[in-house]
Amino acid sequence: MIAWQMTRAANRNVPRRASDRMTGPGEPSVSERASTGRPGNPPHRATTFALALALIVLPAFTYYLWACLEFNAGLPMWPTRSLLDRLPPPTWQAVLIIAGWLAFQGLLQLVAPGRQARGACLPDGTSLTYRLNAWSAWWITWAAVTVGIALGWFRSTDLADQFGALLTTANLFAFFISLALYFGRRAIAASHESTEGGLRAFWFGVALNPRIGTFDLKFFCEGRPGLFAWVLMDFSLAAKQYDLHGVLTLPMILVCAFQFWYVADYCFHEELILSTWDIRHEKFGWMLCWGDLVWVPFTYTVQAYYLVGHTHDLPWWGAAAIVLLNVVGYLVFRGANLQKHRFRDDSTQPVWRRPADYITTTRGSLLLASGWWGLARHINYFGDLLMGLAWCLPCLFGSPLPYSHLVFLTILLIQRERRDNARCAARYGEDWDSYCRKVPYRIVPGLYRLLLCRSRLTRRPNVGDDVSAHGVGSSAPECAISPVATEPVPGRSASCKSREQSGSRLSGGARRRRTGHETRSRICRTWPSAAATRPSAMLQALRNPVVSGGSGARMCAAKPRNMILMNSRTKT
């Protein structure tokens, strides 16, 4: 997440080009895919540094969580060099468990009974076929684990006992798979995908849907080994609690039950993953591979790991409230996703027993604005956050570590919502502005709101630049209410202009501040010449005003002449 945020910050300084408007549906623009502002330049140093740093920090954080849970009773501790001596080495048993697990789940992906489904349309106009058999693979897995424990092939606490060694081994496997994807990128990339190398290609991946025959690597890793292993580790940690203390506490039962239901529900509605962000837009590189194989099974189990050594109980009303919170979160999350999926299949179906309300874009797409999706533009994220909170609350408040999952999930979903909003704004233009006015809230209804005005910022013109080449006509005026002449912002949307030109549209607080100034001035600017945009010329114009007669109008006689302070009345 740190690396992705710094990447987005670097890309916000990249000027939009005409080729950005020619990308396929759902594809990032050229400037979003590039790590530089101009073709041919080397990657942005800040972005490269952030990606390299994240390759170290993220795995180190998983080890830090494990060390706090294992050696400090689940409490945070200051990282010291002594922790390096406690890093768990891989063991042959851990290697056999990881390798056997991946092979077993891969075999189930190929042969378990299921049905075929077509995915979303790809940028080249084609679509892929996926084998949906997670529901049968889920129950086959549990049957195999039960038989293995009954026959004595392994113990129920083996995963809990080998947790540290499994963490190291999973990291090694994730890096090995990511390196294989990177060096084999020319073989797995589609014809329209770039095969250029570099750290960015290793991190984000090159191919959107890397496949070996019909076996889709991203689809497999997204939904099988990591998710299934997460719940198996929960149950192994619960067995460890019973083995140590002779009791299985209510908080442990709640955490295991909530997360078992979450993954089982995913398997039952596996088809819905085909329309998610990861499958449609994210390429398969280290970020997704490591997240699926390491982050999910070894950090989402932090609540169960914490409860192994904390055998507190919950009052009945507290347990009931937590169950209710999880149920509400699930209903919001699953109801919203099902509603979106059914609307995509048939837009004539009623939504909450009423005709669906939607916006038809100029591209022909439909933006659902009723039902769950009339409350917020990513209401499903809100349900996900409610469930995440319900998973943390059984641990009570003795340590902040069990809530690290909720913190991470909040950052992830907010960042993902902003990425999706930027993509849709670039894709749908004014239609997206209309949709945002109709559904103003981002994630939480009534709390997390998007400003109705969407700014499109580009770089400031340099000397000798053709201003019209940046999408702004040299004769188009821009007006803003401001006490000081500032540099004009190119590419401002029409909704911004109309709001600034009409004082009646200002909020009440803004009107009071505007009328409360002793000097009210409207600075009307047209695009000046390139030389006139220099800050020195602007300051010189402000320092040498000429007061004209008794009309109260102050005009800047110094260059640039096209900056005029109009309608200024000073109270006496």
C-alpha positions in Angstrom: 0.0 0.0 0.0 2.9 2.4 0.8 4.4 1.8 -2.6 1.1 2.0 -4.5 0.2 5.4 -2.8 3.6 6.8 -3.7 3.2 5.5 -7.3 -0.2 7.2 -7.6 1.3 10.4 -6.1 4.0 10.4 -8.7 1.5 9.7 -11.5 -0.6 12.6 -10.5 2.1 14.9 -11.8 2.0 13.2 -15.2 0.3 15.3 -17.9 -2.6 13.6 -19.6 -2.0 12.9 -23.3 -4.3 12.3 -26.2 -3.4 8.6 -26.2 -5.0 8.4 -22.7 -8.4 8.7 -24.2 -7.8 5.7 -26.5 -7.4 3.0 -24.0 -9.8 0.1 -23.8 -12.7 -0.3 -21.3 -11.4 -0.8 -17.8 -7.8 -0.3 -18.8 -5.6 2.2 -17.0 -4.6 5.2 -19.0 -1.1 5.5 -20.6 -0.1 7.9 -17.9 -1.3 5.6 -15.1 0.7 2.7 -16.6 3.8 4.7 -17.1 6.1 5.5 -14.3 7.4 8.7 -15.9 6.0 11.9 -17.1 7.3 11.5 -20.7 8.0 8.6 -22.9 11.6 7.5 -22.9 12.5 8.8 -19.4 13.8 6.5 -16.7 11.4 5.4 -14.0 10.6 8.0 -11.3 13.1 7.6 -8.5 10.5 8.1 -5.7 8.3 5.4 -7.2 11.2 2.9 -7.6 12.4 3.6 -4.1 8.9 3.1 -2.7 8.5 -0.2 -4.4 11.9 -1.4 -3.3 11.2 -0.3 0.3 7.8 -2.1 0.3 9.5 -5.4 -0.8 11.3 -5.2 2.5 8.8 -3.5 4.8 5.8 -5.7 4.1 7.4 -9.1 4.7 9.1 -7.6 7.7 5.8 -6.4 9.1 4.4 -10.0 8.9 7.4 -11.2 10.9 6.9 -8.4 13.4 3.2 -9.4 13.9 4.3 -13.1 14.4 7.0 -12.1 16.9 4.7 -10.0 19.0 2.1 -12.8 19.1 4.6 -15.5 19.8 7.0 -13.8 22.2 5.2 -10.8 23.8 1.7 -12.1 24.5 0.3 -10.3 21.6 1.5 -6.8 22.7 3.5 -4.5 20.5 7.2 -4.3 21.2 10.0 -2.2 20.0 11.8 -3.9 17.1 15.4 -4.7 18.1 18.2 -6.6 16.5 17.5 -9.5 18.9 14.4 -10.2 16.8 16.6 -11.1 13.9 17.9 -14.0 15.9 14.4 -15.3 16.4 13.5 -15.3 12.7 12.1 -18.8 12.0 14.1 -20.7 9.3 12.2 -22.9 6.8 11.9 -26.5 7.7 11.4 -29.6 5.5 8.1 -30.2 7.0 7.0 -26.6 6.2 8.2 -27.0 2.6 6.3 -30.2 2.2 3.2 -28.6 3.6 3.3 -25.6 1.3 4.2 -27.6 -1.8 1.7 -30.3 -1.1 -1.0 -27.7 -0.4 -0.4 -25.8 -3.6 -0.4 -29.1 -5.6 -3.6 -30.4 -4.0 -5.5 -27.1 -4.5 -4.2 -26.9 -8.1 -5.4 -30.4 -8.8 -8.9 -29.6 -7.4 -9.0 -26.5 -9.6 -8.5 -28.7 -12.6 -10.7 -31.8 -11.8 -13.2 -30.9 -9.1 -16.8 -30.8 -10.4 -18.0 -27.3 -11.4 -19.3 -25.3 -14.3 -17.8 -23.0 -16.9 -18.3 -19.2 -17.0 -17.0 -16.4 -19.2 -15.2 -13.5 -17.7 -15.4 -9.8 -18.5 -14.5 -8.4 -21.9 -10.7 -7.8 -22.2 -9.1 -4.8 -23.8 -8.6 -6.7 -27.0 -12.3 -7.5 -27.2 -12.0 -11.2 -26.2 -13.1 -12.9 -22.9 -11.7 -15.9 -21.0 -13.4 -19.0 -19.7 -13.1 -19.9 -16.0 -13.9 -23.2 -14.3 -16.0 -22.4 -11.2 -15.7 -25.3 -8.7 -14.6 -23.6 -5.5 -17.8 -24.8 -3.7 -17.0 -28.5 -4.4 -13.3 -27.9 -3.8 -14.0 -26.3 -0.4 -15.9 -29.4 0.9 -13.5 -31.8 -0.6 -10.7 -30.0 1.2 -12.4 -30.3 4.6 -13.2 -34.0 4.0 -9.6 -34.7 3.1 -8.3 -32.8 6.2 -10.8 -34.7 8.5 -9.7 -38.0 7.1 -6.0 -37.1 7.4 -6.4 -36.2 11.1 -8.5 -39.3 11.8 -5.9 -41.6 10.2 -3.1 -39.9 12.1 -1.3 -38.5 9.0 -1.0 -35.1 10.7 -2.2 -33.4 13.9 -4.8 -30.7 14.2 -2.2 -28.4 15.7 0.5 -28.9 13.1 -0.2 -25.6 11.3 -0.2 -23.6 14.6 3.1 -25.3 15.7 4.8 -24.6 12.4 3.4 -21.1 11.9 6.8 -19.3 11.9 8.4 -21.8 9.6 5.4 -21.8 7.3 5.6 -18.0 7.2 9.2 -18.1 5.9 8.5 -20.9 3.5 5.4 -19.1 2.1 7.5 -16.0 1.5 10.1 -18.0 -0.4 7.4 -19.6 -2.6 5.8 -16.2 -3.3 9.1 -14.6 -4.3 10.0 -17.7 -6.5 6.6 -17.6 -8.3 6.9 -13.8 -8.8 10.4 -14.2 -10.2 9.2 -16.9 -12.6 6.3 -14.7 -13.7 8.8 -11.8 -14.3 11.4 -13.7 -16.3 8.7 -15.6 -18.2 6.8 -12.4 -19.0 7.3 -12.6 -22.7 5.7 -16.1 -22.8 2.7 -15.3 -20.7 1.9 -11.7 -21.8 -0.9 -11.1 -24.3 -0.1 -9.4 -27.6 -1.4 -6.0 -26.4 0.6 -6.1 -23.1 4.0 -4.5 -22.7 6.8 -6.9 -21.8 9.2 -4.2 -20.5 11.2 -5.1 -17.4 12.1 -3.2 -14.2 11.0 -3.2 -10.6 7.6 -1.9 -11.5 6.9 -4.8 -13.8 8.1 -7.2 -11.1 5.8 -5.6 -8.5 2.6 -5.0 -10.5 3.1 -7.8 -13.0 3.1 -7.8 -16.8 0.2 -10.1 -17.7 -3.4 -9.5 -16.7 -4.3 -13.1 -17.0 -1.2 -15.3 -17.0 -2.2 -18.9 -17.9 -0.5 -22.3 -18.4 -2.9 -23.8 -20.9 -6.3 -23.3 -19.3 -5.0 -23.0 -15.8 -5.3 -19.3 -14.8 -2.6 -18.5 -12.2 -4.2 -15.3 -10.9 -7.7 -16.7 -10.6 -6.3 -19.7 -8.7 -4.2 -17.7 -6.3 -6.9 -15.2 -5.6 -9.5 -17.7 -4.4 -7.9 -21.0 -3.4 -4.6 -21.6 -1.5 -4.6 -18.4 0.6 -8.3 -18.2 1.5 -8.6 -21.9 2.3 -5.3 -21.9 4.3 -6.5 -18.9 6.3 -9.5 -20.8 7.7 -7.5 -24.0 8.2 -5.0 -22.0 10.3 -7.8 -20.5 12.3 -9.0 -24.0 13.2 -5.5 -25.2 14.0 -5.0 -22.2 16.3 -8.3 -23.0 18.0 -7.1 -26.6 18.5 -3.9 -25.2 20.0 -5.9 -23.1 22.5 -7.8 -26.3 23.5 -4.6 -28.2 23.7 -2.9 -25.6 26.0 -5.8 -24.6 28.2 -8.4 -27.3 27.9 -11.0 -24.9 26.8 -12.4 -23.4 23.6 -13.5 -19.9 24.4 -16.5 -18.1 23.0 -14.3 -15.4 21.4 -12.3 -18.1 19.5 -15.5 -19.8 18.4 -16.9 -16.5 17.1 -13.7 -15.6 15.1 -13.5 -19.0 13.5 -17.2 -19.1 12.7 -17.2 -15.6 11.2 -14.2 -16.3 9.0 -15.3 -19.8 8.0 -18.6 -18.3 6.8 -16.9 -15.6 4.9 -14.7 -18.0 2.9 -17.6 -20.5 2.4 -19.8 -17.7 1.1 -17.1 -16.7 -1.4 -16.9 -20.3 -2.6 -20.7 -20.4 -3.0 -20.7 -17.1 -5.0 -17.4 -17.7 -6.8 -18.8 -16.3 -10.0 -18.9 -12.8 -8.5 -15.1 -12.6 -8.3 -15.0 -12.3 -12.1 -16.3 -8.8 -11.9 -14.0 -7.6 -9.1 -11.2 -5.1 -9.4 -8.4 -7.7 -9.0 -9.6 -10.0 -11.8 -10.6 -7.2 -14.2 -7.8 -4.7 -13.7 -4.9 -5.8 -11.6 -2.0 -7.6 -13.4 -0.5 -10.6 -11.6 2.8 -9.8 -10.1 4.5 -9.8 -6.7 1.8 -7.6 -5.2 -1.0 -10.0 -5.8 1.0 -13.2 -5.5 2.6 -12.3 -2.2 -0.7 -10.9 -0.9 -2.6 -14.0 -1.7 -0.1 -16.6 -0.5 1.4 -14.7 2.5 -0.5 -11.6 3.6 -4.0 -13.3 3.7 -3.3 -16.5 5.5 -0.6 -15.1 7.9 -2.1 -11.7 8.9 -5.8 -12.4 8.7 -5.3 -15.0 11.4 -4.0 -12.5 13.9 -7.2 -12.6 15.9 -7.2 -16.3 16.3 -3.5 -16.3 17.1 -4.0 -13.7 19.8 -6.9 -15.6 21.4 -4.7 -18.7 21.8 -3.0 -17.1 24.8 -6.0 -15.0 26.0 -8.9 -17.1 27.3 -11.2 -14.3 28.3 -15.0 -14.7 28.0 -17.7 -12.5 26.6 -21.1 -11.6 28.2 -24.1 -12.9 26.2 -25.1 -9.4 25.2 -21.7 -8.6 24.0 -21.5 -11.7 21.9 -25.0 -11.0 20.6 -24.0 -7.5 19.5 -20.9 -8.8 17.8 -22.9 -11.4 15.9 -25.5 -8.8 14.9 -22.7 -6.5 13.6 -21.2 -9.3 11.5 -24.7 -10.3 10.1 -25.4 -6.6 9.2 -22.0 -6.3 7.5 -22.5 -9.5 5.6 -26.0 -8.5 4.4 -24.7 -5.2 3.2 -21.6 -6.7 1.5 -23.3 -9.7 -0.1 -26.5 -7.9 -0.9 -24.7 -5.1 -2.7 -22.5 -7.4 -4.7 -25.4 -9.6 -5.8 -27.4 -6.6 -6.7 -24.6 -5.2 -8.9 -24.1 -8.6 -10.5 -27.7 -9.1 -11.3 -28.1 -5.6 -12.7 -25.2 -6.3 -15.1 -26.9 -9.4 -16.3 -30.3 -7.8 -16.7 -30.9 -4.1 -16.1 -34.7 -4.5 -16.4 -34.9 -6.4 -13.1 -36.4 -4.5 -10.2 -34.2 -3.3 -7.4 -35.8 -3.5 -4.0 -39.1 -4.1 -5.8 -38.9 -0.9 -7.8 -37.6 -0.2 -11.3 -33.8 0.3 -11.3 -32.7 3.9 -11.4 -29.5 4.3 -13.4 -27.5 6.7 -15.6 -26.8 5.9 -19.2 -23.3 7.1 -20.2 -22.3 8.3 -23.6 -20.2 5.1 -23.8 -23.3 3.0 -23.4 -22.5 1.8 -19.9 -25.2 1.9 -17.1 -24.4 3.3 -13.7 -26.7 1.9 -11.1 -28.0 4.6 -8.7 -30.7 2.9 -6.7 -30.9 0.1 -4.1 -27.7 -0.4 -2.1 -25.8 1.5 -4.8 -28.0 4.6 -4.3 -26.7 4.9 -0.7 -23.0 5.0 -1.6 -20.9 4.3 -4.6 -19.0 1.5 -2.8 -21.5 0.4 -0.2 -20.0 -3.1 -0.4 -16.8 -1.8 1.1 -18.8 -0.5 4.1 -20.2 -4.0 4.7 -16.6 -5.4 4.5 -15.5 -2.9 7.1 -18.4 -3.9 9.5 -17.4 -7.5 9.2 -13.8 -6.7 9.8 -14.7 -4.9 13.0 -16.8 -7.8 14.1 -13.8 -10.1 13.7 -11.6 -7.9 15.9 -14.0 -7.1 18.8 -13.9 -10.6 20.3 -10.3 -9.9 21.2 -11.5 -6.9 23.3 -9.0 -4.0 23.8 -6.0 -5.5 25.6 -3.8 -5.0 22.5 -4.0 -3.0 19.3 -2.5 -5.9 17.2 -5.8 -7.7 16.6 -7.1 -4.4 15.0 -4.3 -4.2 12.6 -6.5 -6.1 10.1 -9.2 -3.5 10.3 -6.6 -0.7 9.9 -5.1 -2.3 6.8 -8.6 -3.1 5.4 -9.7 0.6 5.9 -6.5 1.9 4.1 -6.9 -0.6 1.3 -10.5 0.0 0.6 -10.2 3.8 0.8 -7.2 3.8 -1.6 -9.0 1.3 -3.9 -12.1 3.5 -3.9 -10.1 6.5 -4.9 -8.4 4.6 -7.7 -11.7 3.4 -9.0 -13.2 7.0 -8.7 -10.2 8.4 -10.7 -10.6 5.7 -13.3 -14.3 6.3 -13.7 -13.9 10.0 -13.8 -11.4 9.7 -16.7 -13.6 7.2 -18.4 -17.1 8.6 -18.1 -16.3 12.4 -17.8 -19.4 14.5 -17.2 -21.6 11.4 -16.8 -19.5 10.5 -13.8 -20.0 14.0 -12.4 -23.8 13.5 -12.8 -23.6 10.2 -11.0 -21.6 11.7 -8.2 -24.2 14.3 -7.7 -26.9 11.7 -7.6 -24.9 9.4 -5.3 -22.7 11.8 -3.4 -21.3 9.4 -0.8 -18.2 7.2 -1.4 -18.3 4.3 1.2 -20.2 5.2 4.3 -23.7 6.8 3.7 -23.8 10.3 5.2 -20.1 10.4 6.3 -17.5 10.0 3.5 -18.5 12.4 0.8 -17.0 13.4 -2.5 -16.9 17.0 -3.6 -19.2 17.5 -6.5 -16.6 19.4 -8.4 -14.0 17.2 -10.1 -10.7 18.9 -10.8 -8.5 17.9 -13.7 -5.0 19.2 -12.9 -2.2 19.3 -15.4 1.3 20.8 -15.2 1.9 24.5 -15.5 3.0 25.6 -19.0 6.6 26.3 -19.5 8.1 29.1 -21.5 7.5 28.5 -25.2 4.7 25.9 -24.7 1.6 26.1 -26.8 -1.1 26.5 -24.3 -3.8 25.2 -26.5 -2.0 21.9 -26.7 -2.9 21.3 -23.1 -6.6 21.4 -23.7 -7.2 25.1 -22.7 -7.9 27.7 -25.3 -6.0 30.9 -25.1 -9.1 33.1 -25.3 -11.2 31.2 -22.7 -11.6 33.2 -19.5 -11.4 31.7 -16.1 -12.8 33.5 -13.1 -12.2 32.8 -9.4 -12.9 34.6 -6.2 -9.7 35.3 -4.4 -8.1 38.1 -2.5 -4.7 37.5 -4.2 -3.9 36.9 -7.8 -2.7 33.4 -8.1 -1.5 31.2 -11.0 -4.4 30.0 -13.1 -5.2 26.3 -13.0 -5.6 24.8 -16.4 -8.2 22.2 -17.3 -10.8 23.2 -14.7 -14.1 21.5 -15.1 -17.2 23.3 -16.3 -18.9 22.7 -13.0 -16.1 24.4 -11.1 -16.3 27.4 -13.4 -20.1 27.8 -13.1 -19.9 27.5 -9.4 -17.2 30.1 -9.1 -18.9 32.5 -11.5 -22.2 32.4 -9.6 -21.9 33.8 -6.1 -25.4 32.5 -5.2 -24.1 29.0 -5.5 -21.6 29.4 -2.7 -22.4 27.8 0.7 -23.7 30.0 3.5 -20.3 30.1 5.3 -18.5 31.0 2.1 -20.9 33.8 1.4 -20.5 35.2 4.9 -16.7 35.1 4.6 -16.9 36.7 1.2 -19.1 39.6 2.3 -17.2 40.0 5.6 -13.9 41.0 4.0 -13.2 44.7 3.9 -12.1 44.3 0.3 -14.1 42.2 -2.1 -12.4 41.5 -5.4 -13.1 39.3 -8.3 -10.0 38.3 -10.2 -10.9 37.4 -13.7 -8.1 35.8 -15.7 -7.6 34.8 -19.2 -4.8 32.6 -20.3 -1.8 34.9 -20.7 1.3 34.4 -22.7 3.8 31.9 -21.4 6.1 34.7 -20.2 3.2 36.4 -18.3 2.7 33.3 -16.2 6.0 33.8 -14.5 5.5 34.4 -10.7 7.8 37.5 -10.9 5.5 39.2 -13.5 2.5 38.5 -11.3 4.1 39.9 -8.2 5.2 43.0 -10.1 1.7 43.5 -11.3 0.3 43.3 -7.7 3.0 45.6 -6.3 2.3 48.4 -8.7 -1.5 49.0 -8.8 -3.0 52.2 -10.4 -6.1 53.5 -8.7 -8.5 54.8 -11.3 -10.6 57.8 -10.4 -13.4 57.5 -7.8 -14.9 54.4 -9.2 -13.0 52.3 -6.8 -11.7 50.0 -9.6 -8.0 49.1 -9.2 -6.3 48.1 -12.4 -2.9 46.6 -12.8 -1.0 48.8 -15.2 2.2 46.7 -15.0 2.6 43.6 -17.1 0.7 41.3 -17.6 -2.1 43.6 -18.8 -4.6 40.8 -18.9 -4.7 40.4 -15.1 -7.4 42.8 -13.9 -8.7 43.4 -10.4 -12.3 44.5 -10.9 -15.1 45.6 -8.7 -13.1 46.3 -5.6 -15.0 48.5 -3.0 -13.2 49.5 0.2 -15.3 50.3 3.2 -14.8 53.7 4.8 
